[in-house]
């Protein structure tokens, strides 16, 4: 009777089969930067998926010709029902070029979703009734097709909160690195 040894099981993370990072640019994943490159690729695909989602959600509520910047600017103007200045909108959304935000503001005005009020030299933007309605309908679609897919347990909420905190920390590191790269 011949006995054969069962095949050795290896997991994806065992030393027998080292985990290969999923990256978009292998030349950036060499040395100590493999995990950072993997994270950056994750940010790229997650960012593009989020942008596509937000634009399509806005289209689902009847606003078909909006860009991701338009969507973000509209939601921020609607935030807490407070008037916003152009510079503050760009600052909060971390958009360096205020002309990009200004273009979206003009587009949102043309779509009759925001109103302006001039105070001294400042122009203040706020959502009007139509803009608030669009944001509310976006919220309803978001709840129906995105939020409902979450488990809703405390662990998931904690993980999302921690991930958001970590992204804000990394944002600061990338900003600092951008300033350093500018001075090279």
Biotite code that builds the C-alpha atoms (Angstrom):
import biotite.structure as struc

atoms = struc.array([
    struc.Atom([0.000, 0.000, 0.000], chain_id="A", res_id=1, res_name="UNK", atom_name="CA", element="C"),
    struc.Atom([1.472, 3.254, -1.055], chain_id="A", res_id=2, res_name="UNK", atom_name="CA", element="C"),
    struc.Atom([1.015, 6.313, 1.062], chain_id="A", res_id=3, res_name="UNK", atom_name="CA", element="C"),
    struc.Atom([1.136, 9.767, -0.379], chain_id="A", res_id=4, res_name="UNK", atom_name="CA", element="C"),
    struc.Atom([1.409, 12.911, 1.593], chain_id="A", res_id=5, res_name="UNK", atom_name="CA", element="C"),
    struc.Atom([-1.511, 15.301, 1.270], chain_id="A", res_id=6, res_name="UNK", atom_name="CA", element="C"),
    struc.Atom([-0.722, 18.430, -0.658], chain_id="A", res_id=7, res_name="UNK", atom_name="CA", element="C"),
    struc.Atom([0.543, 21.194, 1.564], chain_id="A", res_id=8, res_name="UNK", atom_name="CA", element="C"),
    struc.Atom([-1.982, 23.991, 1.875], chain_id="A", res_id=9, res_name="UNK", atom_name="CA", element="C"),
    struc.Atom([-0.661, 27.498, 1.498], chain_id="A", res_id=10, res_name="UNK", atom_name="CA", element="C"),
    struc.Atom([-2.574, 30.646, 2.208], chain_id="A", res_id=11, res_name="UNK", atom_name="CA", element="C"),
    struc.Atom([-2.199, 33.793, 0.197], chain_id="A", res_id=12, res_name="UNK", atom_name="CA", element="C"),
    struc.Atom([-0.207, 35.347, 3.018], chain_id="A", res_id=13, res_name="UNK", atom_name="CA", element="C"),
    struc.Atom([2.079, 32.406, 3.816], chain_id="A", res_id=14, res_name="UNK", atom_name="CA", element="C"),
    struc.Atom([5.838, 32.707, 3.291], chain_id="A", res_id=15, res_name="UNK", atom_name="CA", element="C"),
    struc.Atom([5.555, 30.047, 0.566], chain_id="A", res_id=16, res_name="UNK", atom_name="CA", element="C"),
    struc.Atom([3.552, 32.447, -1.573], chain_id="A", res_id=17, res_name="UNK", atom_name="CA", element="C"),
    struc.Atom([4.338, 36.050, -0.657], chain_id="A", res_id=18, res_name="UNK", atom_name="CA", element="C"),
    struc.Atom([1.542, 38.535, -1.100], chain_id="A", res_id=19, res_name="UNK", atom_name="CA", element="C"),
    struc.Atom([1.964, 40.567, -4.254], chain_id="A", res_id=20, res_name="UNK", atom_name="CA", element="C"),
    struc.Atom([0.743, 44.145, -3.912], chain_id="A", res_id=21, res_name="UNK", atom_name="CA", element="C"),
    struc.Atom([-1.845, 45.301, -6.437], chain_id="A", res_id=22, res_name="UNK", atom_name="CA", element="C"),
    struc.Atom([-0.457, 48.501, -7.925], chain_id="A", res_id=23, res_name="UNK", atom_name="CA", element="C"),
    struc.Atom([-0.800, 50.508, -11.123], chain_id="A", res_id=24, res_name="UNK", atom_name="CA", element="C"),
    struc.Atom([2.888, 51.395, -11.381], chain_id="A", res_id=25, res_name="UNK", atom_name="CA", element="C"),
    struc.Atom([5.283, 48.633, -10.324], chain_id="A", res_id=26, res_name="UNK", atom_name="CA", element="C"),
    struc.Atom([8.291, 50.942, -10.584], chain_id="A", res_id=27, res_name="UNK", atom_name="CA", element="C"),
    struc.Atom([6.802, 52.971, -7.695], chain_id="A", res_id=28, res_name="UNK", atom_name="CA", element="C"),
    struc.Atom([6.280, 49.846, -5.564], chain_id="A", res_id=29, res_name="UNK", atom_name="CA", element="C"),
    struc.Atom([9.934, 48.957, -5.147], chain_id="A", res_id=30, res_name="UNK", atom_name="CA", element="C"),
    struc.Atom([11.678, 49.061, -1.803], chain_id="A", res_id=31, res_name="UNK", atom_name="CA", element="C"),
    struc.Atom([9.804, 50.432, 1.190], chain_id="A", res_id=32, res_name="UNK", atom_name="CA", element="C"),
    struc.Atom([7.040, 51.989, -0.900], chain_id="A", res_id=33, res_name="UNK", atom_name="CA", element="C"),
    struc.Atom([5.091, 48.852, -1.944], chain_id="A", res_id=34, res_name="UNK", atom_name="CA", element="C"),
    struc.Atom([2.301, 49.363, 0.591], chain_id="A", res_id=35, res_name="UNK", atom_name="CA", element="C"),
    struc.Atom([2.076, 53.078, -0.200], chain_id="A", res_id=36, res_name="UNK", atom_name="CA", element="C"),
    struc.Atom([1.825, 52.297, -3.916], chain_id="A", res_id=37, res_name="UNK", atom_name="CA", element="C"),
    struc.Atom([-0.888, 49.755, -3.186], chain_id="A", res_id=38, res_name="UNK", atom_name="CA", element="C"),
    struc.Atom([-2.756, 52.331, -1.102], chain_id="A", res_id=39, res_name="UNK", atom_name="CA", element="C"),
    struc.Atom([-2.401, 54.948, -3.848], chain_id="A", res_id=40, res_name="UNK", atom_name="CA", element="C"),
    struc.Atom([-3.845, 52.559, -6.429], chain_id="A", res_id=41, res_name="UNK", atom_name="CA", element="C"),
    struc.Atom([-6.727, 51.865, -4.039], chain_id="A", res_id=42, res_name="UNK", atom_name="CA", element="C"),
    struc.Atom([-7.296, 55.624, -3.723], chain_id="A", res_id=43, res_name="UNK", atom_name="CA", element="C"),
    struc.Atom([-7.257, 56.023, -7.498], chain_id="A", res_id=44, res_name="UNK", atom_name="CA", element="C"),
    struc.Atom([-9.872, 53.369, -8.148], chain_id="A", res_id=45, res_name="UNK", atom_name="CA", element="C"),
    struc.Atom([-11.964, 54.327, -5.094], chain_id="A", res_id=46, res_name="UNK", atom_name="CA", element="C"),
    struc.Atom([-11.803, 58.014, -6.061], chain_id="A", res_id=47, res_name="UNK", atom_name="CA", element="C"),
    struc.Atom([-12.881, 57.284, -9.617], chain_id="A", res_id=48, res_name="UNK", atom_name="CA", element="C"),
    struc.Atom([-15.662, 54.975, -8.402], chain_id="A", res_id=49, res_name="UNK", atom_name="CA", element="C"),
    struc.Atom([-16.880, 57.654, -5.964], chain_id="A", res_id=50, res_name="UNK", atom_name="CA", element="C"),
    struc.Atom([-16.810, 60.323, -8.691], chain_id="A", res_id=51, res_name="UNK", atom_name="CA", element="C"),
    struc.Atom([-18.759, 58.095, -11.071], chain_id="A", res_id=52, res_name="UNK", atom_name="CA", element="C"),
    struc.Atom([-21.266, 57.261, -8.300], chain_id="A", res_id=53, res_name="UNK", atom_name="CA", element="C"),
    struc.Atom([-21.859, 60.896, -7.310], chain_id="A", res_id=54, res_name="UNK", atom_name="CA", element="C"),
    struc.Atom([-22.371, 62.045, -10.908], chain_id="A", res_id=55, res_name="UNK", atom_name="CA", element="C"),
    struc.Atom([-24.711, 59.144, -11.687], chain_id="A", res_id=56, res_name="UNK", atom_name="CA", element="C"),
    struc.Atom([-26.645, 59.628, -8.459], chain_id="A", res_id=57, res_name="UNK", atom_name="CA", element="C"),
    struc.Atom([-27.129, 63.275, -9.406], chain_id="A", res_id=58, res_name="UNK", atom_name="CA", element="C"),
    struc.Atom([-28.260, 62.156, -12.882], chain_id="A", res_id=59, res_name="UNK", atom_name="CA", element="C"),
    struc.Atom([-30.753, 59.793, -11.222], chain_id="A", res_id=60, res_name="UNK", atom_name="CA", element="C"),
    struc.Atom([-32.387, 62.806, -9.567], chain_id="A", res_id=61, res_name="UNK", atom_name="CA", element="C"),
    struc.Atom([-32.639, 64.633, -12.882], chain_id="A", res_id=62, res_name="UNK", atom_name="CA", element="C"),
    struc.Atom([-29.389, 66.634, -13.009], chain_id="A", res_id=63, res_name="UNK", atom_name="CA", element="C"),
    struc.Atom([-27.677, 64.905, -15.925], chain_id="A", res_id=64, res_name="UNK", atom_name="CA", element="C"),
    struc.Atom([-24.955, 67.365, -16.946], chain_id="A", res_id=65, res_name="UNK", atom_name="CA", element="C"),
    struc.Atom([-23.127, 67.866, -13.662], chain_id="A", res_id=66, res_name="UNK", atom_name="CA", element="C"),
    struc.Atom([-19.451, 67.092, -13.075], chain_id="A", res_id=67, res_name="UNK", atom_name="CA", element="C"),
    struc.Atom([-18.082, 65.752, -9.811], chain_id="A", res_id=68, res_name="UNK", atom_name="CA", element="C"),
    struc.Atom([-16.941, 69.268, -8.913], chain_id="A", res_id=69, res_name="UNK", atom_name="CA", element="C"),
    struc.Atom([-20.457, 70.608, -9.511], chain_id="A", res_id=70, res_name="UNK", atom_name="CA", element="C"),
    struc.Atom([-21.903, 67.899, -7.253], chain_id="A", res_id=71, res_name="UNK", atom_name="CA", element="C"),
    struc.Atom([-19.394, 68.525, -4.458], chain_id="A", res_id=72, res_name="UNK", atom_name="CA", element="C"),
    struc.Atom([-19.799, 72.291, -4.635], chain_id="A", res_id=73, res_name="UNK", atom_name="CA", element="C"),
    struc.Atom([-23.586, 72.032, -4.530], chain_id="A", res_id=74, res_name="UNK", atom_name="CA", element="C"),
    struc.Atom([-23.539, 69.716, -1.513], chain_id="A", res_id=75, res_name="UNK", atom_name="CA", element="C"),
    struc.Atom([-21.069, 71.946, 0.305], chain_id="A", res_id=76, res_name="UNK", atom_name="CA", element="C"),
    struc.Atom([-23.085, 75.088, -0.362], chain_id="A", res_id=77, res_name="UNK", atom_name="CA", element="C"),
    struc.Atom([-26.123, 73.252, 0.993], chain_id="A", res_id=78, res_name="UNK", atom_name="CA", element="C"),
    struc.Atom([-24.133, 72.130, 4.077], chain_id="A", res_id=79, res_name="UNK", atom_name="CA", element="C"),
    struc.Atom([-25.693, 73.478, 7.285], chain_id="A", res_id=80, res_name="UNK", atom_name="CA", element="C"),
    struc.Atom([-27.768, 75.992, 5.301], chain_id="A", res_id=81, res_name="UNK", atom_name="CA", element="C"),
    struc.Atom([-25.067, 78.650, 5.655], chain_id="A", res_id=82, res_name="UNK", atom_name="CA", element="C"),
    struc.Atom([-23.906, 81.076, 2.998], chain_id="A", res_id=83, res_name="UNK", atom_name="CA", element="C"),
    struc.Atom([-20.454, 80.322, 1.598], chain_id="A", res_id=84, res_name="UNK", atom_name="CA", element="C"),
    struc.Atom([-17.727, 82.395, -0.064], chain_id="A", res_id=85, res_name="UNK", atom_name="CA", element="C"),
    struc.Atom([-15.854, 81.130, -3.130], chain_id="A", res_id=86, res_name="UNK", atom_name="CA", element="C"),
    struc.Atom([-12.531, 80.979, -1.272], chain_id="A", res_id=87, res_name="UNK", atom_name="CA", element="C"),
    struc.Atom([-14.074, 79.030, 1.601], chain_id="A", res_id=88, res_name="UNK", atom_name="CA", element="C"),
    struc.Atom([-15.665, 76.502, -0.751], chain_id="A", res_id=89, res_name="UNK", atom_name="CA", element="C"),
    struc.Atom([-12.341, 75.934, -2.528], chain_id="A", res_id=90, res_name="UNK", atom_name="CA", element="C"),
    struc.Atom([-10.525, 75.671, 0.818], chain_id="A", res_id=91, res_name="UNK", atom_name="CA", element="C"),
    struc.Atom([-12.929, 73.130, 2.336], chain_id="A", res_id=92, res_name="UNK", atom_name="CA", element="C"),
    struc.Atom([-12.979, 70.989, -0.816], chain_id="A", res_id=93, res_name="UNK", atom_name="CA", element="C"),
    struc.Atom([-9.161, 71.296, -1.076], chain_id="A", res_id=94, res_name="UNK", atom_name="CA", element="C"),
    struc.Atom([-9.347, 72.662, -4.619], chain_id="A", res_id=95, res_name="UNK", atom_name="CA", element="C"),
    struc.Atom([-6.314, 74.816, -5.261], chain_id="A", res_id=96, res_name="UNK", atom_name="CA", element="C"),
    struc.Atom([-7.585, 76.561, -8.395], chain_id="A", res_id=97, res_name="UNK", atom_name="CA", element="C"),
    struc.Atom([-10.521, 78.794, -7.444], chain_id="A", res_id=98, res_name="UNK", atom_name="CA", element="C"),
    struc.Atom([-11.371, 79.199, -11.137], chain_id="A", res_id=99, res_name="UNK", atom_name="CA", element="C"),
    struc.Atom([-12.556, 75.568, -11.151], chain_id="A", res_id=100, res_name="UNK", atom_name="CA", element="C"),
    struc.Atom([-14.910, 76.278, -8.248], chain_id="A", res_id=101, res_name="UNK", atom_name="CA", element="C"),
    struc.Atom([-16.019, 79.555, -9.818], chain_id="A", res_id=102, res_name="UNK", atom_name="CA", element="C"),
    struc.Atom([-16.920, 77.725, -13.047], chain_id="A", res_id=103, res_name="UNK", atom_name="CA", element="C"),
    struc.Atom([-19.067, 75.278, -11.051], chain_id="A", res_id=104, res_name="UNK", atom_name="CA", element="C"),
    struc.Atom([-20.716, 78.140, -9.186], chain_id="A", res_id=105, res_name="UNK", atom_name="CA", element="C"),
    struc.Atom([-21.679, 79.809, -12.464], chain_id="A", res_id=106, res_name="UNK", atom_name="CA", element="C"),
    struc.Atom([-22.999, 76.497, -13.779], chain_id="A", res_id=107, res_name="UNK", atom_name="CA", element="C"),
    struc.Atom([-25.049, 75.921, -10.596], chain_id="A", res_id=108, res_name="UNK", atom_name="CA", element="C"),
    struc.Atom([-26.465, 79.436, -10.929], chain_id="A", res_id=109, res_name="UNK", atom_name="CA", element="C"),
    struc.Atom([-27.387, 78.751, -14.564], chain_id="A", res_id=110, res_name="UNK", atom_name="CA", element="C"),
    struc.Atom([-29.145, 75.575, -13.398], chain_id="A", res_id=111, res_name="UNK", atom_name="CA", element="C"),
    struc.Atom([-31.047, 77.726, -10.863], chain_id="A", res_id=112, res_name="UNK", atom_name="CA", element="C"),
    struc.Atom([-29.777, 75.689, -7.892], chain_id="A", res_id=113, res_name="UNK", atom_name="CA", element="C"),
    struc.Atom([-27.888, 78.402, -6.028], chain_id="A", res_id=114, res_name="UNK", atom_name="CA", element="C"),
    struc.Atom([-28.445, 82.060, -5.317], chain_id="A", res_id=115, res_name="UNK", atom_name="CA", element="C"),
    struc.Atom([-26.001, 84.820, -4.555], chain_id="A", res_id=116, res_name="UNK", atom_name="CA", element="C"),
    struc.Atom([-25.946, 87.790, -2.263], chain_id="A", res_id=117, res_name="UNK", atom_name="CA", element="C"),
    struc.Atom([-23.365, 90.526, -2.422], chain_id="A", res_id=118, res_name="UNK", atom_name="CA", element="C"),
    struc.Atom([-22.081, 91.939, 0.884], chain_id="A", res_id=119, res_name="UNK", atom_name="CA", element="C"),
    struc.Atom([-19.468, 94.574, 0.352], chain_id="A", res_id=120, res_name="UNK", atom_name="CA", element="C"),
    struc.Atom([-16.902, 93.056, -1.976], chain_id="A", res_id=121, res_name="UNK", atom_name="CA", element="C"),
    struc.Atom([-17.865, 89.483, -1.078], chain_id="A", res_id=122, res_name="UNK", atom_name="CA", element="C"),
    struc.Atom([-20.322, 87.311, -2.964], chain_id="A", res_id=123, res_name="UNK", atom_name="CA", element="C"),
    struc.Atom([-22.043, 84.735, -0.804], chain_id="A", res_id=124, res_name="UNK", atom_name="CA", element="C"),
    struc.Atom([-23.574, 81.573, -2.234], chain_id="A", res_id=125, res_name="UNK", atom_name="CA", element="C"),
    struc.Atom([-26.451, 79.536, -0.833], chain_id="A", res_id=126, res_name="UNK", atom_name="CA", element="C"),
    struc.Atom([-28.808, 76.903, -2.170], chain_id="A", res_id=127, res_name="UNK", atom_name="CA", element="C"),
    struc.Atom([-32.268, 78.025, -3.122], chain_id="A", res_id=128, res_name="UNK", atom_name="CA", element="C"),
    struc.Atom([-35.369, 75.840, -2.818], chain_id="A", res_id=129, res_name="UNK", atom_name="CA", element="C"),
    struc.Atom([-34.556, 73.955, -6.045], chain_id="A", res_id=130, res_name="UNK", atom_name="CA", element="C"),
    struc.Atom([-30.972, 73.321, -4.890], chain_id="A", res_id=131, res_name="UNK", atom_name="CA", element="C"),
    struc.Atom([-32.123, 72.057, -1.494], chain_id="A", res_id=132, res_name="UNK", atom_name="CA", element="C"),
    struc.Atom([-34.656, 69.803, -3.222], chain_id="A", res_id=133, res_name="UNK", atom_name="CA", element="C"),
    struc.Atom([-31.972, 68.299, -5.490], chain_id="A", res_id=134, res_name="UNK", atom_name="CA", element="C"),
    struc.Atom([-29.755, 67.633, -2.455], chain_id="A", res_id=135, res_name="UNK", atom_name="CA", element="C"),
    struc.Atom([-32.662, 65.984, -0.638], chain_id="A", res_id=136, res_name="UNK", atom_name="CA", element="C"),
    struc.Atom([-33.480, 63.769, -3.632], chain_id="A", res_id=137, res_name="UNK", atom_name="CA", element="C"),
    struc.Atom([-29.764, 62.833, -3.902], chain_id="A", res_id=138, res_name="UNK", atom_name="CA", element="C"),
    struc.Atom([-29.871, 61.878, -0.224], chain_id="A", res_id=139, res_name="UNK", atom_name="CA", element="C"),
    struc.Atom([-32.908, 59.638, -0.822], chain_id="A", res_id=140, res_name="UNK", atom_name="CA", element="C"),
    struc.Atom([-31.248, 57.825, -3.739], chain_id="A", res_id=141, res_name="UNK", atom_name="CA", element="C"),
    struc.Atom([-28.032, 57.498, -1.716], chain_id="A", res_id=142, res_name="UNK", atom_name="CA", element="C"),
    struc.Atom([-29.938, 55.932, 1.167], chain_id="A", res_id=143, res_name="UNK", atom_name="CA", element="C"),
    struc.Atom([-31.777, 53.561, -1.164], chain_id="A", res_id=144, res_name="UNK", atom_name="CA", element="C"),
    struc.Atom([-28.914, 52.225, -3.259], chain_id="A", res_id=145, res_name="UNK", atom_name="CA", element="C"),
    struc.Atom([-25.685, 52.896, -1.351], chain_id="A", res_id=146, res_name="UNK", atom_name="CA", element="C"),
    struc.Atom([-26.326, 53.137, 2.377], chain_id="A", res_id=147, res_name="UNK", atom_name="CA", element="C"),
    struc.Atom([-28.709, 50.171, 2.306], chain_id="A", res_id=148, res_name="UNK", atom_name="CA", element="C"),
    struc.Atom([-25.798, 48.007, 1.093], chain_id="A", res_id=149, res_name="UNK", atom_name="CA", element="C"),
    struc.Atom([-23.873, 48.676, 4.311], chain_id="A", res_id=150, res_name="UNK", atom_name="CA", element="C"),
    struc.Atom([-24.362, 46.275, 7.184], chain_id="A", res_id=151, res_name="UNK", atom_name="CA", element="C"),
    struc.Atom([-25.112, 49.027, 9.666], chain_id="A", res_id=152, res_name="UNK", atom_name="CA", element="C"),
    struc.Atom([-23.254, 47.335, 12.499], chain_id="A", res_id=153, res_name="UNK", atom_name="CA", element="C"),
    struc.Atom([-21.048, 49.235, 14.916], chain_id="A", res_id=154, res_name="UNK", atom_name="CA", element="C"),
    struc.Atom([-17.854, 47.659, 13.604], chain_id="A", res_id=155, res_name="UNK", atom_name="CA", element="C"),
    struc.Atom([-18.456, 48.887, 10.075], chain_id="A", res_id=156, res_name="UNK", atom_name="CA", element="C"),
    struc.Atom([-19.264, 52.395, 11.327], chain_id="A", res_id=157, res_name="UNK", atom_name="CA", element="C"),
    struc.Atom([-16.094, 52.431, 13.431], chain_id="A", res_id=158, res_name="UNK", atom_name="CA", element="C"),
    struc.Atom([-13.972, 51.231, 10.505], chain_id="A", res_id=159, res_name="UNK", atom_name="CA", element="C"),
    struc.Atom([-15.407, 53.884, 8.186], chain_id="A", res_id=160, res_name="UNK", atom_name="CA", element="C"),
    struc.Atom([-14.734, 56.555, 10.791], chain_id="A", res_id=161, res_name="UNK", atom_name="CA", element="C"),
    struc.Atom([-11.157, 55.355, 11.295], chain_id="A", res_id=162, res_name="UNK", atom_name="CA", element="C"),
    struc.Atom([-10.564, 55.181, 7.554], chain_id="A", res_id=163, res_name="UNK", atom_name="CA", element="C"),
    struc.Atom([-11.819, 58.762, 7.178], chain_id="A", res_id=164, res_name="UNK", atom_name="CA", element="C"),
    struc.Atom([-9.465, 59.867, 9.972], chain_id="A", res_id=165, res_name="UNK", atom_name="CA", element="C"),
    struc.Atom([-6.546, 58.061, 8.335], chain_id="A", res_id=166, res_name="UNK", atom_name="CA", element="C"),
    struc.Atom([-7.308, 59.658, 4.951], chain_id="A", res_id=167, res_name="UNK", atom_name="CA", element="C"),
    struc.Atom([-7.258, 63.107, 6.574], chain_id="A", res_id=168, res_name="UNK", atom_name="CA", element="C"),
    struc.Atom([-3.858, 62.321, 8.136], chain_id="A", res_id=169, res_name="UNK", atom_name="CA", element="C"),
    struc.Atom([-2.498, 61.111, 4.798], chain_id="A", res_id=170, res_name="UNK", atom_name="CA", element="C"),
    struc.Atom([-3.912, 64.200, 3.116], chain_id="A", res_id=171, res_name="UNK", atom_name="CA", element="C"),
    struc.Atom([-1.688, 66.299, 5.359], chain_id="A", res_id=172, res_name="UNK", atom_name="CA", element="C"),
    struc.Atom([1.349, 64.157, 4.498], chain_id="A", res_id=173, res_name="UNK", atom_name="CA", element="C"),
    struc.Atom([0.657, 64.491, 0.769], chain_id="A", res_id=174, res_name="UNK", atom_name="CA", element="C"),
    struc.Atom([0.196, 68.276, 1.145], chain_id="A", res_id=175, res_name="UNK", atom_name="CA", element="C"),
    struc.Atom([3.527, 68.538, 2.983], chain_id="A", res_id=176, res_name="UNK", atom_name="CA", element="C"),
    struc.Atom([5.229, 66.388, 0.348], chain_id="A", res_id=177, res_name="UNK", atom_name="CA", element="C"),
    struc.Atom([3.727, 68.564, -2.418], chain_id="A", res_id=178, res_name="UNK", atom_name="CA", element="C"),
    struc.Atom([5.226, 71.676, -0.806], chain_id="A", res_id=179, res_name="UNK", atom_name="CA", element="C"),
    struc.Atom([8.589, 69.930, -0.440], chain_id="A", res_id=180, res_name="UNK", atom_name="CA", element="C"),
    struc.Atom([8.530, 68.773, -4.078], chain_id="A", res_id=181, res_name="UNK", atom_name="CA", element="C"),
    struc.Atom([7.800, 72.331, -5.205], chain_id="A", res_id=182, res_name="UNK", atom_name="CA", element="C"),
    struc.Atom([10.987, 73.564, -3.563], chain_id="A", res_id=183, res_name="UNK", atom_name="CA", element="C"),
    struc.Atom([13.268, 70.945, -5.179], chain_id="A", res_id=184, res_name="UNK", atom_name="CA", element="C"),
])
